[in-house]
Amino acid sequence: MQGSLATSMFSRVLFPPPEERTEIEELNLRRSLRYSLRPDQRILEDQDLVIFDFETTGLDYERDRIIEFAALRVRGGEIVGEHWSLCSSPVILSEQIQKLTGITPEMIEGKPDFQEELPSFLSFIENSVLVAHNADFDIGFLKSACNRMGLDFEWPCICTLKLARELLPDLERKNLDTLAEHYGLTFEARHRSIGDAKVTLAVLNQMIENEGSTLRTWKDFQPFKSQ
């Protein structure tokens, strides 16, 4: 796990060299992972985006766990990297979750859990702006996973649900199914992380090309960021 972060900005935060550990750090006080943007920084032209999605065992950030994640790194509107995995979970998958996601206990048996995948996920999102649909949900699970490693996580993240509420007020519903239908998009696999992430990217592109064509800088996106 350490090797995968050898050249990452996160390596010194997650795995500080022994000679750099202070007495306070040895007492396991909280560390921080933060990334910030200038208000005038252009998001779509100059900044990599990472569109991501989690499938989970439920809605509780503390009790439930991530059982699948997908992340698409986008530069200039094009996908330049993908990161995906199923994850094991100490929380039993309910029949409802299995029916919703199509993920069964057999599919995740023997897989690493998300805590083991977290360093590689953090490395993948380095120097990017996160994007998710109903982002508060996904960010909540990501922050909870970071908290378990003693990390406070603060990262710029755009919510396409909040964008849709502002840019498409006449659309009765703003979930991914409705937005996909509105823009004539199809899912690779609904309620699977990679399929939802790809549709979220397509929805984002459509909203920016049409209703949100004036949105350019990080300041413009402030009303639509995850809390």
ABEGO torsion letter per residue (X at the ends): XAAAAAABAAAAAABBBAAABBAAAAAGBBBBBBBBBBAABBAAAABBBBBBBBBBAEABAAABBBABBBBBBBBGGBBABBBBBBBBBABBBBAAAAAAAGBBAAAABGBBBAAAAAAAAAAAABGBBBBBBGAAAAAAAAAAAAAAAGBBBBBBBBBAAAAAAAABAABABABAAAAAAAAGBBBABBGBAAAAAAAAAAAAAAAAABAAAABABAAAAAAABBX
